[in-house]
Amino acid sequence: MNHGKKSVKLQRDSSHRRALLANLAISLIEHRRIRTTLAKAKALRPVAEKLLTLGKRGDLHARRLVVGKLMGDQTSAKTLFNEIAVASKDRNGGYTRITKLGQRRSDSAPMAFIEWVDAYVPKKVEPVAAAPDAEAAEPDGEAKAPKKKAAAKKADAEPQAEKKEKAPAKPKKAKE
C-alpha cells in the first residue's frame, strides 16, 4: 500500500528528492523568492509551509526539527524564525505564492516563481550622500591623513612597476 506518500517523485530517489527539497527550501528562505520549474515549486510548497508553521511555533523542539529538515543549516533556520515567521504571524496558512512564468527556452519546461506572501522584501539601496558628511565631522588633520598614506603606497608601487618595464626583452627568432 502507498498510504501517506503523496509527494511527487520528480524522477529522483527518496534521498535525492529530500536533499533537493531541502536545498530549494534553504534558497527560498535566503532569497525570499526563487525561480524554478513548476513541478519543483509545487513539490516545495508543502515543505516550505510546514517549515514556516514550525517557525511560528518558535520553541526549541521546533527549531531542532527545522534544522534537521534543512540539513543542519543554522543561518537559514535563524532567518526563518526571526524574520519570515514574524512577518507571517497573523496568517493561518497559504504562506507561499506560485506564479507561473511560461516555458523555458531550452527545453520548454514550465517555469514558476515561488515566494513568501508576507516576507518578500526587496533589497534596500544605501544612500551615497553619506561620504561628504563623514569628512565634515572630522577635524582637517585627521581627514587628510588616510590620503597621505594612500599616496605613499602608490609612490612605493611605482618604482617596482618601472623595474618590470626596464627588463630587456628577449629577441625573437626569425622563421626561415
C-alpha positions as CSV (number, residue, x, y, z in Angstrom):
1,M,0.0,0.0,0.0
2,N,1.1,3.6,-0.7
3,H,-0.6,5.4,2.2
4,G,0.9,8.7,3.3
5,K,3.2,9.1,0.3
6,K,1.6,11.8,-1.7
7,S,4.7,13.7,-2.8
8,V,5.7,13.9,-6.4
9,K,8.8,11.8,-7.2
10,L,10.5,14.3,-9.6
11,Q,12.3,11.4,-11.2
12,R,14.6,11.1,-8.2
13,D,15.0,8.5,-5.4
14,S,13.9,9.5,-2.0
15,S,17.2,10.7,-0.6
16,H,17.9,12.8,-3.7
17,R,14.4,14.2,-3.6
18,R,14.8,15.1,0.2
19,A,18.1,16.8,-0.5
20,L,16.7,18.7,-3.5
21,L,13.7,20.0,-1.5
22,A,15.9,21.0,1.4
23,N,18.2,22.9,-0.9
24,L,15.2,24.6,-2.5
25,A,13.8,25.5,0.9
26,I,17.1,27.0,2.0
27,S,17.2,29.1,-1.2
28,L,13.6,30.2,-0.6
29,I,14.4,31.3,2.9
30,E,17.6,33.0,1.9
31,H,16.3,34.8,-1.2
32,R,12.6,35.1,-0.3
33,R,11.7,34.3,-4.0
34,I,13.2,31.7,-6.3
35,R,12.7,30.8,-10.0
36,T,12.4,27.0,-10.6
37,T,10.3,24.6,-12.6
38,L,6.6,24.4,-11.9
39,A,6.8,20.8,-10.7
40,K,9.6,21.6,-8.2
41,A,7.7,24.7,-7.0
42,K,4.6,22.6,-6.4
43,A,6.6,20.0,-4.5
44,L,8.3,22.6,-2.4
45,R,5.2,24.4,-1.3
46,P,4.1,21.9,1.4
47,V,7.6,21.5,2.6
48,A,8.1,25.3,3.0
49,E,4.7,25.8,4.6
50,K,5.3,23.1,7.2
51,L,8.7,24.7,8.0
52,L,7.0,28.1,8.5
53,T,4.4,26.5,10.7
54,L,7.2,25.2,12.9
55,G,8.8,28.6,12.7
56,K,5.7,30.2,14.1
57,R,5.7,27.8,17.0
58,G,9.2,29.1,17.9
59,D,10.1,26.6,20.7
60,L,13.4,24.7,20.9
61,H,11.9,21.4,19.6
62,A,10.6,23.3,16.5
63,R,14.0,24.8,15.9
64,R,15.6,21.4,16.1
65,L,13.1,19.9,13.7
66,V,13.6,22.8,11.2
67,V,17.4,22.5,11.3
68,G,17.1,18.7,10.7
69,K,14.8,19.3,7.7
70,L,17.3,22.0,6.4
71,M,20.3,19.6,6.6
72,G,21.8,21.4,9.5
73,D,21.7,25.0,8.1
74,Q,21.6,27.1,11.2
75,T,21.6,30.5,9.5
76,S,18.6,29.7,7.3
77,A,16.7,28.4,10.4
78,K,17.5,31.6,12.3
79,T,16.2,33.7,9.3
80,L,13.1,31.6,9.2
81,F,12.3,32.0,12.9
82,N,13.4,35.7,13.3
83,E,12.2,37.3,10.0
84,I,9.8,35.2,7.9
85,A,7.8,33.6,10.8
86,V,7.4,37.0,12.4
87,A,6.1,38.6,9.2
88,S,3.5,35.8,8.8
89,K,2.3,35.5,12.4
90,D,-1.2,36.7,11.6
91,R,-1.7,34.3,8.6
92,N,-3.3,30.9,9.2
93,G,-1.9,29.2,6.1
94,G,-1.1,29.9,2.5
95,Y,2.3,31.3,3.2
96,T,3.7,30.8,-0.3
97,R,2.6,32.0,-3.7
98,I,3.4,30.3,-7.0
99,T,3.4,32.5,-10.1
100,K,3.7,30.8,-13.5
101,L,6.2,32.3,-15.9
102,G,5.8,30.3,-19.1
103,Q,8.1,27.9,-20.7
104,R,11.9,27.8,-20.5
105,R,13.5,28.4,-23.9
106,S,16.0,25.5,-23.8
107,D,13.7,22.6,-23.1
108,S,10.2,24.1,-22.8
109,A,9.9,23.2,-19.2
110,P,7.2,25.2,-17.4
111,M,8.8,27.7,-15.1
112,A,7.5,29.5,-12.0
113,F,8.3,31.8,-9.2
114,I,7.7,30.6,-5.6
115,E,7.8,33.3,-2.9
116,W,6.7,34.0,0.6
117,V,3.4,36.0,0.6
118,D,4.3,38.2,3.6
119,A,8.0,38.2,3.9
120,Y,9.1,39.3,0.4
121,V,11.3,42.4,0.9
122,P,13.2,43.9,-2.0
123,K,16.9,44.8,-1.4
124,K,17.5,48.2,0.1
125,V,19.7,50.7,-1.6
126,E,22.0,52.7,0.6
127,P,22.2,56.5,0.0
128,V,25.5,57.7,-1.5
129,A,25.5,61.1,0.2
130,A,27.0,59.8,3.5
131,A,30.6,60.2,2.4
132,P,30.9,64.1,2.4
133,D,29.3,64.3,5.9
134,A,32.0,62.0,7.3
135,E,34.8,64.3,6.2
136,A,33.0,67.4,7.6
137,A,32.6,65.8,11.0
138,E,36.3,65.1,11.5
139,P,39.0,67.7,12.1
140,D,41.0,68.7,9.0
141,G,44.2,67.0,10.1
142,E,42.6,63.6,10.7
143,A,40.6,63.6,7.4
144,K,43.7,64.2,5.3
145,A,45.9,61.5,7.0
146,P,44.5,58.5,5.1
147,K,45.0,60.2,1.8
148,K,48.7,60.7,2.6
149,K,49.1,57.1,3.4
150,A,47.4,56.0,0.1
151,A,49.7,58.4,-1.9
152,A,52.8,56.9,-0.1
153,K,51.7,53.4,-1.1
154,K,51.2,54.4,-4.7
155,A,54.7,56.0,-4.7
156,D,56.2,52.8,-3.4
157,A,54.4,50.8,-6.0
158,E,55.7,53.0,-9.0
159,P,59.4,52.1,-8.7
160,Q,58.6,48.4,-8.8
161,A,56.5,48.9,-11.9
162,E,59.4,50.8,-13.6
163,K,61.8,47.9,-12.8
164,K,59.5,45.4,-14.5
165,E,59.2,47.6,-17.6
166,K,63.0,48.1,-17.9
167,A,63.7,44.4,-18.1
168,P,65.3,43.7,-21.5
169,A,63.1,41.8,-23.9
170,K,64.5,38.6,-25.4
171,P,65.0,38.7,-29.2
172,K,62.6,36.6,-31.2
173,K,64.0,34.0,-33.5
174,A,63.2,34.7,-37.1
175,K,61.5,31.9,-39.0
176,E,63.1,31.0,-42.3
